Amino acid sequence: MKRDIVRLGHPALRLQAEPVAPEALGTDEMQTLIGELIETLESSAGSGLAATQVGAGYQILVLASADGGNANQSGSELVIINPMMEPEHADLVYDWEDCLSVPGLKGLVPRYPKVRLRGVDPRGETLDLMLDGVQARLVQHAYDHLNGVVFLDRMRDLRSLAFSQEWALFLAESSDKT
C-alpha cells in the first residue's frame, strides 16, 4: 500500500530516526513497511525515499536503481536498513537538488562526490557499497532525512533556491554548462 509523503513542516521530517533492531527485520510489520516504502517510491517522481518521509521513524532508505546490479528487491530498488555513510572524497561538489517533501523547489547543495554506504538489506545481509556521482548525492540527501535534515538546511546560499518551473526556464541550461 502506498503511503503519503509528508511535506516540510511535518514534525517527522525533523526527528532523528531510530535504528531497526535485528530481530525486527523479519517481522510482518517491518516487511510491510519496507513494501510500502518501495511502492511509495515507485509511484512518486523521486529517486530515493527515507522512512521518515512517510512518517515512520526508522532508519530505512529506499533508492531507485542504485548501482544498477546491486538491487535487493524484485524491482530495481535498493533497501538499506540502519545505514552508515562516510565520505570517500574531501572536496564538496555543488549541484541542483529537489525533494519529494519540499515539492516544487530546487536549490544548489554541496555534497561529497563519493561515499561509502554500509548497512543491511531486508534479509539482514550486510551491504557495503561505494557510490559516486548522482548516486552518492542521492544517498546523502536520503540519509540526511534520517537525521532530521532537509536539503534546504545544507544550502549555503538561498539565492539559488528556485521553483522547479522557473529553474527549467532560466537556470537549467546554464547549470548544464558547469
N, C-alpha and C positions, 0 to 999 in steps of 0.2 A: 504494500500500500504506500502510495506516495505521501510524503509529509509536506506541510507548508514550510517554506524557508522564511525564517524570521528576518526582520529588517532592522537597520540601525535604530537604536532607541530601545529595542527589546533587551531586557536585562541579561538574557542568556549569552548575548554577544560580548559581554564584559566580564564573564565569570571564568575562573580557572577550571578547566575540565579535570575530572578525576580519572586516574588510571583504571583500566579494566582488570579485575582480578583474574588470574589464570583459570581458576575454577569456574568463572562466569562465562568463559568463552563458548563453551558447548551448550549453554542453556538456550532454551527456546526463546526467551526474552531477548538475549543478545543476538542470536541469529536472525530474529525478526527485525531488530533494529538495523542490523547490517543490510538486510534485504531492502528495507525501506530507504536507507541512505542511497543504495545503488539505484533503486527505482526513481528516487527524487532527483539524483544527479542526471540520470538518463533522460528524464522529462524536462530538464532545465536546459538553458543555453550555456551552462558552465562546464568547466574542465576539472573542477575539484570541489569537494564539499567536506566540511568538518561537522561532526555530530552536533556541536554547539549551534550550528546554523539552522538546525531543526529543533532546537530547544532541549537536546539531550546532552547532559553534562559529562560525557565520556570522551576519553582520548582515542577517537577513531577518525581517520581520514579516508576518503574515497577519492581516487584520482582516475580520470578517464585516460585510457591508453598510455599509462605511464611506462616508459621504456619499451614500448612495443611488445616484446615477447615475455614480459615478466608478469602478466596478468594472472591473478589467482582466483578469478571468478569466471563464470560461464561467458560473460561479455568481455569487454576489454578493460574493465575497471580493475584497479589495484586497491586493495583494502589494507590499511596499515593501522594496527592497534598498538597503543602505547608508544607512539613514535618518539625517537630521539634523533635530533638533527644537529650536525656540526658543519660549519663552512669548511671547504677544502681550498679556498682561494681568499686572499686577504682583501683584494680590491672590490669595491662595490660598483655595480653597473645600474644605471638608471634606465627604466623602460616603463611603458604605459601599462596600468592595471585597472581592472574594474572588478566588481564583486556582486555576487547574487544577493547579498544582504544590503548592498548600497546601490540599488538599481539606478541606471541612467547616468552614472558619473564615472569618469576616468581621471587618473592622475599619474604623474611621474613618481615612481617609487624606487629607491635604491635597494638592491638585493645582491647577494653573493652569486656569482655566475656558476659556481659548482658547490654541491653539498653532498654529504654522506647521510643517508637516511637509514635508520635501524628501527626495528620493531618486530611485531609478529603478525602473521596473517590470521584469518578467522579460524584456522585449524590449530593455531598455536605454534606454527613453524616459524623459525627465525627468518627475518628479512634483513638484508644488508645490501643497500643499493647506492651506487654513485650516480647522481643526476646532475646534468648541466643544462645550460641554456633555458629554454622555456619550461622544461620540467623542473629544474631547480627553482625557478621563480615561482612556479605553481605550488610546489610543496612548501616553500617558505610562507607563501600567502595563506595556505590552508593551515599550516602549523601555527601561525600567529593566532588564528581563530581559537585554537585550544588554550591559548593564554590570554584571551580577552582583548586581543589587539586586532584592529581593522586596518586596512591599507592606508586610510586617511591619517592614522597615527604615525605611520612611517614616512609620510611625505615631508620633505624638508622645505618645500616652498608651495604653499597653497595656490599660488598664482597659476600653476599648471593644471589645477582642477578644472574640469570641463564636463559639460553634459555630453553624452555619447554622440548625439546628432551633430552638435557643433564641433566636436573633436573630429568626426568623419569629414565634415565640410572644410574645416580650417586648419587642422593640425595633423591629421593622419598622413598626408602627403609629405609634409616636412619631416615627420618622425621616421619615415621610410628611408630618408637620405642620411640618417645619422648612423 
